[in-house]
Amino acid sequence: MSGELDPAQNERPAPGVSRALIAANLSLLIFYPIAWFAPLARAGLLPFFTGNELSIASGIADLWETDVYLAAIVAVFAVVAPYLKTILLAAIQTGLVGGPTWISVVSIAGKLSMADVFLLALYIVLIKGVGVGYVETAWGLYLFTACVLGSIAVAMMTERRLKAPVVEGTR
């Protein structure tokens, strides 16, 4: 019977990881998709983008028509990497997978996700600096940034708690 999983053991988080931390991480599975379709910016007279509101989803769709490779890269960094990171972190937090290697993968994925926020901010600064058209930030940019920063914070707290010694009776 040593090869069977104990159902009672799978209901509890990994040692040192609180249920609140797991809940915060799992909430990202809801907030990320909202952020992908939320308006990041309102713009006018911009090359490469149609419409006046730019979201991650509309940006990927517009890029797909002009540059498939760039659209795929943006999709991986803005959609796939953060979502997989959140799922992997949930697996680590619940004890389904473990070890320092997996936490390192989560850390790298978080840095890749933050690159998206930087690129979008750089694009807005360039547009404003060139003086062609106009760009105003919208609520989706703040939501997406909060998701990425929240994900990084949850991953850091999880890593810290997993590395801390567990004292019996403190879970």
N, C-alpha and C positions, 0 to 999 in steps of 0.2 A: 504494500500500500504506500510505499515511500514515493512512488511516481505520481500519485494522485494529488490534486490541489485541494487544500482545505478551504471550503467555502467561507468559513468564518474569518480566515486570514485575509482573503481577498476583499472583504468589506472594509478593512481598515487601511488608512494611508500608510505610506512608508514611514519608518521611525523618524520622528522629528518634524514631519510635515503636517500642518494643521488643516482641518477641513475648510477653514476660511481661505487659506492659500489655494487650495484645490478649486474652491468655488470661484475665486477671483480669476484663476486661469481658465476655467471652463466658460466663464462669462464672455471671454474673448471669442469663443466659437459663435456667439451671437453677434457681438459688436463688430467683428471684422467684416462679415458680409454687408452689414449696414454701411460701414465706412467705404466699401468698394463702390457702392452705388450712390453715395451721398455726394453732393456738389463740393468739390475741393476749392474751386475758384470760379468766379464769373469773369468772363473775358470777352473782348471784342477785337476784331481785326487781327487774329492770331494765325500765323501760318501753321499748317498741319492739322489743325483741330477745327471741327465743324460745330455749330451751335454756340450758345453763349455760356453754358455751364460745363465745366470740365470735371469729370469724376474718373476714378481709376478705371472703371469698366468702359466708359466712353472713350477715354484716352487710349486704352488697349485696342478698342474697336477701330478708332481712327488711325492709329499706328499700323494696324493690320493691313489697311488699304495701301499704305505707302511704304512700309518697311516691316515685313513679317518677322525678321530676326529680332529687331528691336522690340516689337510687340511681344514676342515670346520671352525675351529677357525681362521686360517689365512685368509680364504676367507671373513669371517664376518668382521674382523678388517681391512683388506687391501682393500676390495672392497665394501662390503655392507654398513658398518658404514660411511665411508667418503662420499659415494654417497648420502645416505639418509640424512646425515647431510647437504650437499649442497642443496638438494631439500627443506628440512625443513627450512633452513636459507632463501632461496628465498621466501618461503611462509610467513615467518615472515617479511622480508624486504618489500614485496608487500602488507602487511596488510591482507593476507588471514587468518592467525592465529596470535594470539598475547598473550601477558602475560609473566611474568617473568619465569614461569615454562618451557615454550618452549625454551627460551634462555638458561636456565640451562641444558636442554637436549642436545642442540647444543654444549655447552661447554664440557659436558662429552663425547660426541661422538668425539670431536676434540682431547681430551686427549687419547682416545682409538686408534685413527688413528696414533698418534705420537708414540705409543708403537711399531708399526710395524717398523718404521725407527730405533728405538733403538735396536730392536731384530736383524735386518739385520746388523746393524753396529757391534753389539756384535758378531755375527756369523763370520763376516769378520775378526775381531780382533782375535777371537779364532783360526781360520784357519791359519792366519799369524803367531800367536804365537806358534802353535803346529809344524809348519814347514812341514805339509803334504800338498802337492799340492801347488797351488798358486791361489791368488785372486787379481784381479784388478777391481777397481770400474769403472762403465760405466755411460754414460750420463743419463740413466733412473733413477738411484739412486738419482741424483741431481734433476731431474724433479719431481719424486715422493715426495722427501723431500720439494721441493718448493711448490708443491700442498698442502701438509699437513700444512706447515708453513703459506702459503698464506690463507688457509682456517681458520686457527686459528686467523690470523690477521684480516680478514674480519669479523669473528664472534665477535671479541673483539670490533672492531670499530662500528659494528652494535649495539651491546649491549650498548656501551657508548652513541651512538647517540639516541637510543630509551629511555635511562634514562634521557638525557638532556632535560631541558624545551624547548618547541618549542615556538619561538617568531613569531608572525603573520608576514607574508610577507617575511620571510627569507628562505623559501623552494625554 
